[in-house]
Each structure stands twice: as C-alpha cells, then as structure tokens.
Amino acid sequence: MAEYGLPFYVDIDRPEEVPADETERMIDLAERVLSAAGGHRTGFGHHEEIPHSMAEWAPDRGEDRAADPGYWRQMVFVLSPRERNFGCLNGEPDEQVKKAKTVLAWASDCIDADILEAIEQSQFDEIEQAWRDAVAAEKERREIEAFARDPPADCAGWSRFDATHDSVEVAYQATNHGVPVVAAVYRTTEGERVAREFTAEKWARSGENPHEARWNRPCVSSAGEGAYARLWSHLQTFDVESTDAMTE
C-alpha cells in the first residue's frame, strides 16, 4: 500500500483468487501440483502415468510408516480421474485437506524438488500479484471518487472548460492525433448520465449542446461503473496535446 501511495488505514478486501488461510493455500498448492503433473512438467508423459505412480507409491494397508497419517492409501484411490487430470479437489473440507496432504506427500517423493519449488514460487507470485492488483484497483477507485467530487482543471493533458449547456456537468478538451476533441459528462434528454467524446468542431456547431451534437465515441472504462469513472479512464487513455481554445 505504501508503494501505491495509499494510507495505512485503508482496508483492502482479499481478492477471491487468494487463499483465505494456510489450509486453503495448501489445497491450492496440491491442485497446482496435479495440474502441472497433467501438463507434463513433472516428467509424467500421460495422465494415466499419474494414478499408476500414486498406486505404486501408496503404502500398503496397515504398513508401519512414521509419516503416514493413515489415510494416504485411501485418498490415492478416492481421487477421481477428473481431480487428478484437472487439479480440482472435491469433497467436504476435511476430505479436501486429506486429499491435498496426500498429493503433496506423493509429490515430495515422486517429483523433482526443483519443479515443486517452481510451482510453489509461482503460487506465491500469483498471490502477491493479486494483492497488488487489488491495491491498484483501490487506489484507482479513490482517484475516481476524488475526480467526481472535484474535477481538476487539468487531467492527463486535458483541460477543463465551462460548457454553456445546462445538461453538461463537466467537460474537457484536448487535441488527439491532430484533432481537437471534447470529452464530457452530461445528462441525456431521458435523464441518463453519460460520458462521451465529440470532435470540437461538431461540439461548437451544435452550440455546445450534447443533445444536438453527433458524438464521436463513448467513453469506456474497466476501472469502475458510472459516467465519471468512464470519463476519468478516457482522459487517462490517450496521448493528447493541450488545447488552449475551442475550435470555432
């Protein structure tokens, strides 16, 4: 959060793809191992080689093995082909945990340690990136809220100007690839708040009336919902040049 300039007290919701605790992380890691094994990264050339390896590895019933918690053999034969082939452990939480521990115990004996370390590092990297994405999204959300509350005079090379039509809430102008353009948030005749871009020429010819001017393109955004989020994203998207005055 400090890297992204957010205050320490801001709450960031855990991303859905991030395990909630060590148990979920272990299950996720076991699923990743199975997926990697099915993808031939681990030396297994075919899906059928995985159950064969597990069956050979599973201790015999009643075998005295210090590390065996007593369910490895059972879990090996309970794993369905779909679970082994696609890395998706099913069942009640307790059964999922037993399956995951069995898969990881088998992997530690039958898969090269360097490969297992790479799989675990990949999991770590993806979890870290998910949190970074969540923090970046929160920063973006806060910036959009601040933009909507008080649109700045200048934003990413665009200059705000006072539009004359009553339906316009905020408008910016710039030159995009040599064409003067206007991007604005306004209310349609039906009362809907929208964000759209116009060429400055059509904007001026309409008397700065967005209901009369033919718009050039809608403002779109993946950063959030609402017209101000779309306008903010639009202003960030293009490499524009400042326009000091509207095209007559």
Stockholm file with secondary structure:
# STOCKHOLM 1.0

chainA/1-248         MAEYGLPFYVDIDRPEEVPADETERMIDLAERVLSAAGGHRTGFGHHEEIPHSMAEWAPDRGEDRAADPGYWRQMVFVLSPRERNFGCLNGEPDEQVKKAKTVLAWASDCIDADILEAIEQSQFDEIEQAWRDAVAAEKERREIEAFARDPPADCAGWSRFDATHDSVEVAYQATNHGVPVVAAVYRTTEGERVAREFTAEKWARSGENPHEARWNRPCVSSAGEGAYARLWSHLQTFDVESTDAMTE
#=GR chainA/1-248 SS CTTTTCCTTCCCCCCTTSCSSHHHHHHHHHHHHHHHHHTTTTSCCSTTHHHHHHHHHSCCTTCCCTTCCSCHHHHHHHSCHHHHHHTCCCSSHHHHHHHHHHHHHHHHHHSCHHHHHHHHHHHHHHHHHHHHHHHHHHHHHHHHHHHHHSCCSEETTEEEECCSSTTEEEEEEEEETTEEEEEEEEECTTSCEEEEEEEHHHHHHTTSCTTTSCCSEECCCSSCSSHHHHHHHHHHHSCCBCCSSCCC
#=GC SS_cons         CTTTTCCTTCCCCCCTTSCSSHHHHHHHHHHHHHHHHHTTTTSCCSTTHHHHHHHHHSCCTTCCCTTCCSCHHHHHHHSCHHHHHHTCCCSSHHHHHHHHHHHHHHHHHHSCHHHHHHHHHHHHHHHHHHHHHHHHHHHHHHHHHHHHHSCCSEETTEEEECCSSTTEEEEEEEEETTEEEEEEEEECTTSCEEEEEEEHHHHHHTTSCTTTSCCSEECCCSSCSSHHHHHHHHHHHSCCBCCSSCCC
//
